[in-house]
């Protein structure tokens, strides 16, 4: 139920992984590429990952959400490579007997992924580019990929 891929993400398929007759609630979060950041026009996003560690950390987040909220079904898929405007870069699907836990777990999973998973985002503008939020991670692209902060 963890996936790191360069292929387009399929929210229906990922959500289907957490649907059970015992779950009264399914919450799916889609992280999509918006066309602007702080007034600048974003052309595309590029995601890079420290693949092996990213998959390990995504699974840790998944296990953490299951333990904290008493869940059995959590699926997380993250795209790497170039993600165009309006395309989906992250899908988190949570199945739960009750809706409150599903919403809370989905919300917390997004925050935890941003905090601990070594995936970096490069925003490409018409007039240049920049790496975003690298300083939040315990890893940085500078250490593993030779990119500046």
N, C-alpha and C positions, 0 to 999 in steps of 0.2 A: 504493500500500500504506500510505498515511497517510490517516487520516480524523479529522475533528473534527465531531461531530454532536450534535444535541439528541435524536435518535431512539435508542431502545433498541439496544444493541450485540448483534450476533449472533456469539457465539464460534465456532460451527461454520463460518460463512461466512468469517470472518477467518482461522481456522486453515486452511481449504481453500486460501487464497491461497498458503500456503507449502509445501503438500504436493507432492512430486515423487518420481518413482521413484528418483531418485539420492539422496534424503535418507533416511537410516536412522533419523532422530530428528526429532520435532516436539515442541516444548515450548510450551505456551500458559499464560500468566499471566492470571488474572482479578482485577482490583482491585474489591472489592465494598464496599458501604456497610454498616458495622456499626452496631449500635443503641446503642453507648455510647462515651464517651471520657472517661478519667480519672474514672470513677464517675458521669458525667452521662449522662442519657438523651438520645440523639440521635434527633430526629424525622425529619430529612431532611438532605441535603447539597445545596448549590448551588455549581455550578462556573461561574466566569467566565473567559474567555480573551481575550487580545489576539490575535484570530483569525489574522490574516495572519502575525504573528510566531510564534505557537504552531505553525502548520502548518510554517513554515520550520524551526523548532527541532526539531520531531518528526522531520522528514526528516533533519536533521543528526545526530540521535541514531541513526536508522536506518542512515545511511551509516557512522557511527562503528563501530557493532556489526558491520556487514558487513566493514569493513576490518580491525578488530582480530581478529575470530574467523574470517575467511576464509569468510564466508557469502554466499549470494546471495538468500536468502528471509527477509525480516523484515517483518512487518506490524504496525502500531501504530494502534489506534483509541481515541480519548478522547471521553468524553461531556461536554457542557456543558449548563448549565441545571440543573433540579431532578432529583436522582437519589434515589429512595426507598430505604428500608432493604432490604437484600438484593439491590438492583439492581447491575448492573455499570457501573462508571465508566471502567475501563481494560482493554483487551485488548492483550496483546503476544503475537504468535505468531512463533516462530523455527523454521525448517527447516534441518537440517544433516545432512551425511553421518554425523556422529558425535554421540553424546548429550552428551558433556562440554561441547563448544562451545555446543550449544543451551541447556543449563542456565545456563552462565556468561553467555552473551549476554543471555538473558532477564532474569537477575538484575541485571546491570549496567545494562540498558536502563531498568528501573524506577527505579534510583537516579539515573541521568542525567536522566530526564524530570523527576523531582522537583527536581533542581538547576538545570536550564537552561530549561525550557519555561514560558512565562508563562501558566500556568493557576492560578487561585486557588480554594481550597475554603472555603466558609462552612458551618460546622456550625450547624444550627438545633436548639436544645433546647426543651423545654417552657417554659422560663423565660427565653429569650433566645437570642442567637447570637454567634458570633465567627469571624473570619477565621483560618484555620489555616496555619501555615508560610509566610506571605508573606515573612518576613524572609530565607528561603533563596534567594530569586530575585534576579537582577540587576535585574529590574523589580519594582515593587510596585503593588498596586491603587491606592495613594494617588496615584501618579504618573499612571496612565492612566485611572482610574475615579473618583477622588475619594473612595475608601473609606479609613477609618482602618485602621491596622495592628492 
